[in-house]
Amino acid sequence: MRLALFGAASTALTALVVANAYLQRGLFFTTCIHLTRSSASLIVLLNLALFVTIVLAKAAQAAFFGQLRALEVEHLYERSWFAVTETCLAMTIFREDFGLLFLAFFGMLLLVKIFHWIVQDRVDFMEQSPNLTLGFHVRMVTIMGLLMVTDLALVGYAIDYTLRVGPTMMIIFGFEYTILISLNVSTFVKYVLHTIDLRGERPWEDKPMYIFYLDLVVDFFKLVTYFLFFIIVVHLIGMPLHILRDLWVTLRSFIQRCKDLIQYRRATANMQDRYPNATAEELAATDRTCIICREEMDAAVGAAGAGAEGAPDAAKKLPCGHIFHFHCLRSWLGRQQSCPT
């Protein structure tokens, strides 16, 4: 209802402004010149463009995603807040470039980011939605393809504009879309991994390891990109305050993933000997349920697999006393390097 009122008011105000300009000038060409040179007219036209963008975004959301989940909406609010804050900081070093073009590109960037974030959350949710329709896969592949084309086109435009005009706000948008390309590639690879896992008869125990390495590579790429952007902007313009947070967060994430990789290697090295098989008495003291996969454990399987490297259904006991399937434990350690309980 509020969007409809906003649209009606924007359309009516735009019609009045255009009609008034035409009555004053009398010709289409001179009317257009008047509208582009009048600050008040440009604000009215920009307001209408904002309404049209919101309508198109909602239509695209309904077509590709349907109703958003509460968690997705919460993530959008959090990420949008940071995006707007960083842009306000970016304006401190690109004050001369601030204008309608800057606002238009910022609005487009925020819109494209929102769709990337929704796709990322929707792909991550695939693990909890085993029954996915063909329509879901078609929509996901289509939207990721459209986003990739958009990212590449806008990166190309930013590079061309910077080479022709010089260092301007387009440097920011070029690097932002470069980061979005890495996010889109990462999301697509995760989509493929989740799809392969869902089509298998049993959970793919190596999938967390592949996702872990993928996140590590993406963090490294983002770190290099932010660092290059930081050096370029410092050299050409000044201190880019808005990028310091992203640079620090990415660096901290990359360092943490490297630590997790070392811990994962240590935890999964020679697991058959490191973690003993659970005995029948030890399993009898529990409810025999592996809390990772929620399936029953059998001491006979553990005993039979004692000499087999990586017997998948063997019941393994951790130093803390908790018992899990061998393959479940290995899969869990790919996500976190601590006991699931």
N, C-alpha and C positions, 0 to 999 in steps of 0.2 A: 504493500500500500504506500509506504513512504517513498519507494523507488518510483512508483507511478506518479505520485505528486511531484517529485523532483523532476521527472521527465516532462510532465505537462508544463511545469513552470519554466523549465529550460527552453523547451520548444517555443512556447508563447513569447518569452523574452527575446529569443533569437529572431523570431519572425518580426517582432516590432523593430528591432535594431536594423535588420536588413531592409525592411520596408521604409524606415525613416531615411536610411542612407540612399536608397534608390530614388526617393522623392526629392532629396537634395541634389543628387548628381544627375539623375535622368538617364544615364547610360550604364550598361552592365560592367564595362571595363573600369570606368571611373568609380563605380560603386565598390568594386572589389578592392581597388587601391585605397579608398577611404576606409574600408573595414580593416585592412591590414595595417594601416597607419594609426588607427585610433586605439588607444590602450583599453578604453572601456569596451569597445566592440570586440577586441581580441579576447578579453576576459569572458564575455558572454559566449563567444564561439567556442572557447576552450571548455567552458562549463557544459555546453551541449556535447562536445566531443567526449567529455568524461562520462556523460550519461550513456552515449552510444557504446563506449568501450565497456562499461559495466554490463549493459544488456548483452553484448556479444560474448563477454566472459561468462555470464550466467548461462547463456545458451550452449556454449562450448562445455561448460561444467556438466550441464544436464545431459548432453550428448555422450560425453566420454566417461563421466564418473557417477552420474546420478546424485543421490543424496549423500552429502559428506557425513562421515562419522564424527562424533563429538571430539575424539582425539585429533582427527585431521584439522578440524576447525581451531582447536586449541593451538596446534603447531603453527597454523597459518598466522594467528594473532601474534605469537611469540616471535616468529621469524620476520614478519612484516615490520614489527616494531624495531627490530635491530636494523633492518634494511633502510628504513626511513631515517633512523638516527645516524647511520653511517653516511647517508647522502647529505644530510645537514652538515656533517663535519667536512665532507668533500667540497661543499660550497665555499668553505673558508679559503681554499687555494684556487678555486675557479670562479671567483666573484665576477670577473669580467664576462664570463660566458653565461652567466645566469640570465635566463629569459624563457620565452615560450618553447624554443627548441629544446632547451635543457629539461623543462618540465615534461614535454612530450616524450622525450627519450627515457626520462626517469619513470614515467607512468608505464611505458612499454616494458621497461626492464622489470619493474615490480610485477606486472601482469605475467610476464614470461616466467619469472621466478616462482610465482604462486603455482603455476601449472607444473613446474618441475617438482616442487615440494609435494604436491598432491600425488603425482605419479610415484615419487619415491616412497611415500607412506603407503600407497595402494600396493606397490610391489612387495614391500616389507610385510604387509598383511597377508600375503599369499600363503605363508606357512600356516596361518590359522584358518585358512579357507580351502580345505581340500577339494571341495566340489565347485570347480570353476567352469563356467560355460565357455563355449567357443566365442560368443560375443565379447566376453571379457578380454580374451586374448587378442581379438581383432582390434578392440578399442585401445588396448595398451600399446600394441605395436604401432598402430596408426598415430597416436598422440606422441609417442616417443620419436617417430620418424619426422613428424611435423615440427617438433621442438628442435630436433637436430638441424633441420633445414633452416629454421629461423635463427638459431644460434650461429651457424656458419655464415649465413648471409649478413647478419649484423656485425660479426667480427670482421668480415671482409669490408663492409662499409666503413667501420671505424678505422681500419688500417688505411684505406684509400683516403678518407677525409683527413686523417692526421698527416699523411704524406703530402697532400695538396695544401693544407691550411697551416699546419704546424701543430705544436702541442696545445691541445684544448681539452675540453671535458670529454671528448671522444676517447681519450686514453682510458678514462675510468670505465666507460661502457665496453670498450674492447676487451679489457682484462676481465670484467664481470662476466661477459658472455663466454670467454675462454674457460673460466671456472665452471660455468653452467654446462659447457660441452663435456668436461670431465665428469660432472655429476650425471649427465644423461647417459654417457657410456657406461659408467659404473652401475646405474640403475638397470640398464638393458642387460648387462652381463648377469646381474643378480636375478633378473626376470628369467633369463635362460636357465640359470642354475636351479631356481625354484621350480620351473616347469619340468626339468629333467627329474628332479626329486619327486614331484607329485605324480609323475607317470610311472615311477618304479613301484614294485610290489612291496619293498621294504624301505625304511628311511635311508637316505644316502648319507652315510656317516662321514664321508670326506667333504661334504658340502661346506660345513662351517670353516674348514681349513682353507678352501678356495676363496670364500668370502673374506676371511681374515687377510689373506694375501692381497686380494683385490683392494680392500680398504687401505692397506698399507701403501700400495702403489699410488692410489688416488691421493692420499694424504701427502705423499712425496711430491707428486705433480703439483698439487695446490701450493705446497710450501715453496717450490721453485718458482711458480708463477707469481705468488705474492712477493717473493724476494726480488724478482726481476722488476716487477711493477714499482716496488719501493725504491729501488736504485734509480730507475728511469725518472720517476717523478721528482725525487730529491735532486737529481742532476739538472733537470729541465725547469722545474717550477719551485719546489720547496718541500717542507716536511708534510707528508700525507698522513695527517692524524687519523683519518677515518680507516686507514688500512692497518693500523697498529694492532687493533683488537683481533682482526682476522689472522694477521701474521702470528701473533702470540698463541691464539687458540689452535691454529693449524700446527705450529711447532710443538706445542705441548701434546697434542693428539698424536703426532708422529713419534715423538719420544716415547710416549706411553705404549704405542703399538709395538715399537721396537723392544721395549721391556717385556711386553706380553709375548712376543715371538720367542724371546730367549726362555721365558718361563714355560711356554708351551713345549718347546723343544726338550727342555729338561723333564717336564712332567710326562711326556709321551715316549721318551727314550726307554726302550727295553721294558715296556709296560708289563709284559708277561712275568718277568722276574721281579720287577719292582713291587707289584701289587699281587699278593697271594690269592689263590682261589678260595672262596668261602666254603666252609665245611657245612655238612647237613645240620649240625648242631647250631652253628652261627645263623644259618638261614631260619631255623626253627624258632630262634629268639626274635625274629622279625615277622612282618606280615608277608614276606617273600615277594613283595612288589617293588620293582625298580621304579623309583619316583621320577625318573627321567622319561621313560617310555610308558609307564603305568602297566607293564606286563609282568607276568610271574617269572621268577627266577628259579632255576633248578640246580641243586648241588651236583647232580649226576653229570650235567652238561659241563660244569666247571671242572669236575674230576677228569672227564673224558678229554677235555681240551687242555689239560695241564701241560702236556708236552707239545701242543700245537701252537705255533706262533700266531697270536691274534685270533684265537677261537672266538667268534663273534658273540655267542650266547653265554660265554663263561661268566660266572658270577664272581666279581672281583671285590676285594675288601681293601678300603683305604686305611691309612694309618689312624684316621679319626674313628674308625670302626664302622662306617657306613658302607653299604654293599650296593653295587650296581652292575648291570651288564657291561661286559668289556667294550662292546661297540658303542653303547650309550655313554660310557665314561670318556672314551676317546673323542666322541662327538662333542660332549660338553666342554672338555678341555680346550677345544677349538674356539669356544665362545668366551669362557672364563677359566682362569687358572686357580680355582678354589672349589671346595666341596659344594655340590648343589644344595645341600641342606644348611 
